[in-house]
Amino acid sequence: MAKSGPPPIVFILLFLLLAGGGWFFFLNKPAAQDANNTPSATPSGGSGANLPPVAPVVGGASPVAASSFALPASVAAGTTVRIDGSTSMVTINQNLKNGFQGKFSGTTVDTKANGSEKGIQDLAGGTADIAAVSRPLTAQEQGQGLAAVPVALDTIALVVGINNPFKGGLTSAQVQDIFKGNAQDWSKVGGPAGPIKVINRPAVSGTHQTFKEQVLSGANFGTGPNITKLDRDATTPLLQALGNNGIGYATFAQVANQKTVRVVPVNGATPDAGNYPYKRQLYYAYKNPPSQAVKDFLGYATSSEGQKAMLTGN
């Protein structure tokens, strides 16, 4: 006698029920599960959309948060990087040039120091790959597709000739009075009587712009007969022009070991002290999107190895 069992139609209905349930689950799969499978952003060294960090801009624009440059494992022989810009970064540029060329054989780094403004002009015009600048980018410059990465901290030092009878320090208010032209005699700031000769940098200088914003709180420099503005942005002629009654300003690294000048303390602090008031960030500006050569150099410059090389000889 044949065994009884469910009719075939039961198995067919059961199969259809299971298949329909699986299809319903697939269509209603939680979105969170798909989100976990979304590819992560590509680092700046790759071909993704992430860009290296952008420095703050003058005028209130916000900095752009992004991934940093990576130290390259190798750089193609024949790679050339052209740098122009701030005279305040001559030593930094030279040290990084030596380190980069030494680490990656067959590469060339060409450095010039025609001032921050000229460096930015050359960068925008395509005759420089990187602009060394001693001030933040303006909103207008960033709007032209330029971006910047901070590479070093710097201090602006006040200097007088080594034979200047003024041997004391100054307060921040006294510094403002001198460079605005309100104090024109050393006796007004605690020194022996004698005229103050102010040696100012040209307006195209990034150090000039930073001094105006940071030291003079955005006010204009004085224009009296005791104030001389140099024709070009260079530290050596500034130091030579000081004489026995002049005062000027320069990046501390360029004057720290000079024997012909004295660095003037401000508010009782010297530029190497933590509480010194005139500190600033130095930047390398580049054009977005950065070329491979720019990525490689900035990856080296911002790495711990590059930072060590940058300080060599300072």
One Martini backbone bead per residue (centre of mass of N, CA, C, O) as a GRO file, in nm:
protein
  314
    1MET     BB    1   0.096   0.037   0.024
    2ALA     BB    2   0.083   0.364  -0.022
    3LYS     BB    3   0.215   0.647   0.086
    4SER     BB    4   0.114   0.920   0.242
    5GLY     BB    5   0.103   1.278   0.138
    6PRO     BB    6   0.168   1.565   0.029
    7PRO     BB    7   0.091   1.747  -0.209
    8PRO     BB    8   0.263   1.915  -0.453
    9ILE     BB    9   0.136   2.199  -0.404
   10VAL     BB   10   0.274   2.252  -0.129
   11PHE     BB   11   0.569   2.280  -0.231
   12ILE     BB   12   0.519   2.513  -0.423
   13LEU     BB   13   0.413   2.718  -0.212
   14LEU     BB   14   0.665   2.712  -0.029
   15PHE     BB   15   0.867   2.815  -0.240
   16LEU     BB   16   0.724   3.088  -0.300
   17LEU     BB   17   0.739   3.199  -0.010
   18LEU     BB   18   1.051   3.200   0.021
   19ALA     BB   19   1.116   3.372  -0.227
   20GLY     BB   20   0.949   3.623  -0.145
   21GLY     BB   21   1.094   3.684   0.125
   22GLY     BB   22   1.377   3.735   0.005
   23TRP     BB   23   1.296   3.971  -0.183
   24PHE     BB   24   1.192   4.158   0.043
   25PHE     BB   25   1.459   4.180   0.204
   26PHE     BB   26   1.633   4.305  -0.025
   27LEU     BB   27   1.457   4.566  -0.071
   28ASN     BB   28   1.475   4.624   0.272
   29LYS     BB   29   1.753   4.698   0.314
   30PRO     BB   30   1.944   4.861   0.518
   31ALA     BB   31   2.119   5.153   0.475
   32ALA     BB   32   2.352   5.110   0.682
   33GLN     BB   33   2.485   4.870   0.533
   34ASP     BB   34   2.570   5.031   0.277
   35ALA     BB   35   2.738   5.251   0.421
   36ASN     BB   36   2.966   5.048   0.515
   37ASN     BB   37   3.051   5.007   0.188
   38THR     BB   38   3.165   5.276   0.152
   39PRO     BB   39   3.411   5.436   0.025
   40SER     BB   40   3.679   5.591   0.114
   41ALA     BB   41   3.871   5.845   0.115
   42THR     BB   42   4.122   5.967  -0.072
   43PRO     BB   43   4.417   6.042  -0.055
   44SER     BB   44   4.614   6.302  -0.173
   45GLY     BB   45   4.816   6.104  -0.327
   46GLY     BB   46   4.586   6.044  -0.500
   47SER     BB   47   4.271   6.057  -0.706
   48GLY     BB   48   4.107   6.208  -0.522
   49ALA     BB   49   3.927   6.486  -0.370
   50ASN     BB   50   4.127   6.532  -0.167
   51LEU     BB   51   4.286   6.803  -0.007
   52PRO     BB   52   4.505   6.983   0.113
   53PRO     BB   53   4.571   7.206   0.335
   54VAL     BB   54   4.426   7.520   0.416
   55ALA     BB   55   4.490   7.825   0.481
   56PRO     BB   56   4.423   8.095   0.620
   57VAL     BB   57   4.237   8.389   0.553
   58VAL     BB   58   4.199   8.701   0.470
   59GLY     BB   59   3.865   8.816   0.571
   60GLY     BB   60   3.718   8.539   0.715
   61ALA     BB   61   3.784   8.291   0.589
   62SER     BB   62   3.772   7.958   0.596
   63PRO     BB   63   3.918   7.684   0.653
   64VAL     BB   64   4.020   7.383   0.492
   65ALA     BB   65   3.949   7.061   0.548
   66ALA     BB   66   4.215   6.815   0.510
   67SER     BB   67   4.440   6.627   0.395
   68SER     BB   68   4.763   6.539   0.392
   69PHE     BB   69   5.067   6.516   0.305
   70ALA     BB   70   5.288   6.270   0.175
   71LEU     BB   71   5.558   6.088   0.206
   72PRO     BB   72   5.756   5.984  -0.030
   73ALA     BB   73   5.920   5.697  -0.140
   74SER     BB   74   5.937   5.834  -0.431
   75VAL     BB   75   6.107   6.014  -0.704
   76ALA     BB   76   6.126   6.119  -1.004
   77ALA     BB   77   6.344   6.157  -1.226
   78GLY     BB   78   6.341   6.509  -1.322
   79THR     BB   79   6.226   6.657  -1.102
   80THR     BB   80   6.075   6.990  -1.076
   81VAL     BB   81   6.103   7.274  -0.846
   82ARG     BB   82   5.950   7.597  -0.817
   83ILE     BB   83   6.064   7.870  -0.605
   84ASP     BB   84   5.895   8.163  -0.474
   85GLY     BB   85   5.955   8.455  -0.244
   86SER     BB   86   6.025   8.497   0.063
   87THR     BB   87   6.298   8.619   0.244
   88SER     BB   88   6.225   8.463   0.515
   89MET     BB   89   6.270   8.163   0.342
   90VAL     BB   90   6.558   8.103   0.246
   91THR     BB   91   6.662   7.888   0.447
   92ILE     BB   92   6.433   7.689   0.419
   93ASN     BB   93   6.459   7.639   0.116
   94GLN     BB   94   6.755   7.541   0.116
   95ASN     BB   95   6.725   7.303   0.314
   96LEU     BB   96   6.504   7.152   0.151
   97LYS     BB   97   6.660   7.123  -0.106
   98ASN     BB   98   6.892   6.953   0.005
   99GLY     BB   99   6.716   6.723   0.119
  100PHE     BB  100   6.558   6.642  -0.136
  101GLN     BB  101   6.801   6.591  -0.331
  102GLY     BB  102   6.939   6.382  -0.141
  103LYS     BB  103   6.697   6.172  -0.131
  104PHE     BB  104   6.624   6.249  -0.448
  105SER     BB  105   6.756   6.153  -0.713
  106GLY     BB  106   6.731   6.377  -0.992
  107THR     BB  107   6.648   6.635  -0.853
  108THR     BB  108   6.499   6.978  -0.866
  109VAL     BB  109   6.551   7.288  -0.682
  110ASP     BB  110   6.423   7.613  -0.741
  111THR     BB  111   6.534   7.918  -0.586
  112LYS     BB  112   6.367   8.220  -0.476
  113ALA     BB  113   6.364   8.591  -0.352
  114ASN     BB  114   6.100   8.824  -0.443
  115GLY     BB  115   5.867   8.782  -0.264
  116SER     BB  116   5.546   8.716  -0.194
  117GLU     BB  117   5.400   8.859  -0.433
  118LYS     BB  118   5.576   8.741  -0.660
  119GLY     BB  119   5.523   8.446  -0.597
  120ILE     BB  120   5.216   8.458  -0.647
  121GLN     BB  121   5.231   8.557  -0.937
  122ASP     BB  122   5.394   8.314  -1.046
  123LEU     BB  123   5.196   8.098  -0.965
  124ALA     BB  124   4.950   8.206  -1.128
  125GLY     BB  125   5.138   8.218  -1.406
  126GLY     BB  126   5.336   7.942  -1.407
  127THR     BB  127   5.655   8.014  -1.298
  128ALA     BB  128   5.556   7.862  -1.036
  129ASP     BB  129   5.488   7.600  -0.799
  130ILE     BB  130   5.587   7.771  -0.541
  131ALA     BB  131   5.496   7.983  -0.266
  132ALA     BB  132   5.672   8.176  -0.042
  133VAL     BB  133   5.492   8.275   0.255
  134SER     BB  134   5.446   8.538   0.529
  135ARG     BB  135   5.131   8.494   0.477
  136PRO     BB  136   4.822   8.481   0.428
  137LEU     BB  137   4.581   8.430   0.227
  138THR     BB  138   4.362   8.566   0.038
  139ALA     BB  139   4.050   8.547  -0.084
  140GLN     BB  140   4.132   8.614  -0.375
  141GLU     BB  141   4.354   8.400  -0.404
  142GLN     BB  142   4.174   8.158  -0.342
  143GLY     BB  143   3.976   8.223  -0.583
  144GLN     BB  144   4.226   8.141  -0.794
  145GLY     BB  145   4.323   7.843  -0.671
  146LEU     BB  146   4.468   7.892  -0.407
  147ALA     BB  147   4.687   7.738  -0.168
  148ALA     BB  148   4.792   7.643   0.179
  149VAL     BB  149   5.076   7.537   0.379
  150PRO     BB  150   5.205   7.494   0.675
  151VAL     BB  151   5.572   7.493   0.783
  152ALA     BB  152   5.623   7.744   0.991
  153LEU     BB  153   5.751   7.915   1.258
  154ASP     BB  154   5.770   8.270   1.340
  155THR     BB  155   5.965   8.569   1.407
  156ILE     BB  156   5.956   8.915   1.467
  157ALA     BB  157   6.226   9.131   1.464
  158LEU     BB  158   6.386   9.384   1.635
  159VAL     BB  159   6.631   9.624   1.508
  160VAL     BB  160   6.960   9.745   1.586
  161GLY     BB  161   7.239   9.883   1.602
  162ILE     BB  162   7.518   9.805   1.786
  163ASN     BB  163   7.577  10.141   1.823
  164ASN     BB  164   7.329  10.207   1.959
  165PRO     BB  165   7.240  10.387   2.243
  166PHE     BB  166   7.009  10.202   2.250
  167LYS     BB  167   6.965   9.935   2.519
  168GLY     BB  168   6.678   9.856   2.533
  169GLY     BB  169   6.339   9.819   2.549
  170LEU     BB  170   5.998   9.746   2.440
  171THR     BB  171   5.681   9.817   2.387
  172SER     BB  172   5.409   9.778   2.198
  173ALA     BB  173   5.335  10.081   2.206
  174GLN     BB  174   5.615  10.189   2.119
  175VAL     BB  175   5.628  10.050   1.847
  176GLN     BB  176   5.387  10.193   1.729
  177ASP     BB  177   5.491  10.484   1.759
  178ILE     BB  178   5.734  10.452   1.574
  179PHE     BB  179   5.585  10.329   1.304
  180LYS     BB  180   5.371  10.579   1.298
  181GLY     BB  181   5.544  10.853   1.392
  182ASN     BB  182   5.507  10.951   1.703
  183ALA     BB  183   5.806  10.848   1.759
  184GLN     BB  184   6.123  11.046   1.691
  185ASP     BB  185   6.261  10.987   1.977
  186TRP     BB  186   6.440  10.806   2.205
  187SER     BB  187   6.332  10.960   2.462
  188LYS     BB  188   6.028  10.847   2.426
  189VAL     BB  189   6.157  10.526   2.490
  190GLY     BB  190   6.416  10.551   2.710
  191GLY     BB  191   6.635  10.708   2.567
  192PRO     BB  192   6.849  10.891   2.430
  193ALA     BB  193   6.887  11.158   2.267
  194GLY     BB  194   6.749  11.112   1.937
  195PRO     BB  195   6.690  11.022   1.633
  196ILE     BB  196   6.456  10.826   1.456
  197LYS     BB  197   6.519  10.561   1.225
  198VAL     BB  198   6.306  10.419   0.988
  199ILE     BB  199   6.304  10.084   0.848
  200ASN     BB  200   6.121   9.989   0.569
  201ARG     BB  201   5.931   9.787   0.394
  202PRO     BB  202   5.778   9.697   0.134
  203ALA     BB  203   5.446   9.628   0.049
  204VAL     BB  204   5.523   9.341  -0.093
  205SER     BB  205   5.582   9.242   0.179
  206GLY     BB  206   5.494   9.000   0.402
  207THR     BB  207   5.621   9.129   0.654
  208HIS     BB  208   5.482   9.398   0.628
  209GLN     BB  209   5.189   9.291   0.649
  210THR     BB  210   5.220   9.150   0.923
  211PHE     BB  211   5.309   9.397   1.085
  212LYS     BB  212   5.059   9.565   1.037
  213GLU     BB  213   4.852   9.361   1.163
  214GLN     BB  214   5.008   9.274   1.435
  215VAL     BB  215   5.155   9.543   1.542
  216LEU     BB  216   4.942   9.781   1.419
  217SER     BB  217   4.646   9.675   1.393
  218GLY     BB  218   4.614   9.785   1.073
  219ALA     BB  219   4.775  10.021   1.062
  220ASN     BB  220   4.961  10.267   0.944
  221PHE     BB  221   5.235  10.381   0.844
  222GLY     BB  222   5.446  10.608   0.852
  223THR     BB  223   5.551  10.928   0.648
  224GLY     BB  224   5.784  11.059   0.752
  225PRO     BB  225   6.118  11.170   0.732
  226ASN     BB  226   6.212  10.918   0.933
  227ILE     BB  227   6.096  10.734   0.697
  228THR     BB  228   6.218  10.441   0.527
  229LYS     BB  229   6.162  10.290   0.210
  230LEU     BB  230   6.229  10.022   0.050
  231ASP     BB  231   6.256   9.897  -0.278
  232ARG     BB  232   6.335   9.614  -0.152
  233ASP     BB  233   6.305   9.280  -0.031
  234ALA     BB  234   6.567   9.302   0.206
  235THR     BB  235   6.783   9.249   0.475
  236THR     BB  236   7.068   9.358   0.428
  237PRO     BB  237   6.998   9.660   0.357
  238LEU     BB  238   6.854   9.712   0.623
  239LEU     BB  239   7.098   9.672   0.813
  240GLN     BB  240   7.280   9.886   0.670
  241ALA     BB  241   7.067  10.135   0.732
  242LEU     BB  242   7.070  10.179   1.045
  243GLY     BB  243   7.309  10.243   1.203
  244ASN     BB  244   7.289  10.451   1.509
  245ASN     BB  245   6.938  10.521   1.473
  246GLY     BB  246   6.802  10.261   1.381
  247ILE     BB  247   6.494  10.075   1.283
  248GLY     BB  248   6.379   9.734   1.240
  249TYR     BB  249   6.265   9.435   1.051
  250ALA     BB  250   6.275   9.067   1.096
  251THR     BB  251   6.346   8.763   1.073
  252PHE     BB  252   6.502   8.598   1.322
  253ALA     BB  253   6.682   8.394   1.158
  254GLN     BB  254   6.843   8.641   1.008
  255VAL     BB  255   6.953   8.789   1.305
  256ALA     BB  256   7.057   8.610   1.543
  257ASN     BB  257   7.382   8.602   1.418
  258GLN     BB  258   7.429   8.894   1.409
  259LYS     BB  259   7.695   9.142   1.473
  260THR     BB  260   7.556   9.438   1.376
  261VAL     BB  261   7.312   9.365   1.572
  262ARG     BB  262   7.020   9.423   1.783
  263VAL     BB  263   6.785   9.267   1.968
  264VAL     BB  264   6.467   9.375   2.070
  265PRO     BB  265   6.284   9.375   2.328
  266VAL     BB  266   5.936   9.275   2.407
  267ASN     BB  267   5.790   9.291   2.695
  268GLY     BB  268   6.064   9.137   2.802
  269ALA     BB  269   6.097   8.973   2.525
  270THR     BB  270   6.233   8.744   2.324
  271PRO     BB  271   6.193   8.564   2.027
  272ASP     BB  272   6.260   8.280   2.195
  273ALA     BB  273   6.009   8.327   2.354
  274GLY     BB  274   5.689   8.230   2.439
  275ASN     BB  275   5.590   8.554   2.502
  276TYR     BB  276   5.625   8.657   2.235
  277PRO     BB  277   5.421   8.864   2.023
  278TYR     BB  278   5.573   8.810   1.721
  279LYS     BB  279   5.400   8.575   1.559
  280ARG     BB  280   5.417   8.335   1.277
  281GLN     BB  281   5.320   8.198   0.971
  282LEU     BB  282   5.448   7.979   0.732
  283TYR     BB  283   5.417   7.926   0.366
  284TYR     BB  284   5.294   7.707   0.109
  285ALA     BB  285   5.197   7.775  -0.208
  286TYR     BB  286   4.938   7.655  -0.437
  287LYS     BB  287   4.785   7.489  -0.707
  288ASN     BB  288   4.475   7.385  -0.789
  289PRO     BB  289   4.575   7.105  -0.852
  290PRO     BB  290   4.835   6.938  -0.754
  291SER     BB  291   5.114   6.829  -0.848
  292GLN     BB  292   5.334   6.578  -0.809
  293ALA     BB  293   5.574   6.757  -0.734
  294VAL     BB  294   5.428   6.912  -0.510
  295LYS     BB  295   5.346   6.674  -0.336
  296ASP     BB  296   5.633   6.573  -0.283
  297PHE     BB  297   5.755   6.826  -0.152
  298LEU     BB  298   5.534   6.872   0.070
  299GLY     BB  299   5.565   6.595   0.196
  300TYR     BB  300   5.852   6.653   0.291
  301ALA     BB  301   5.823   6.933   0.438
  302THR     BB  302   5.588   6.805   0.648
  303SER     BB  303   5.773   6.617   0.758
  304SER     BB  304   5.991   6.518   0.997
  305GLU     BB  305   6.234   6.521   0.808
  306GLY     BB  306   6.189   6.806   0.690
  307GLN     BB  307   6.188   6.962   0.960
  308LYS     BB  308   6.482   6.898   1.025
  309ALA     BB  309   6.610   7.017   0.766
  310MET     BB  310   6.501   7.310   0.803
  311LEU     BB  311   6.694   7.360   1.074
  312THR     BB  312   6.946   7.354   0.930
  313GLY     BB  313   7.164   7.618   1.033
  314ASN     BB  314   6.978   7.788   1.254
   0.00000   0.00000   0.00000
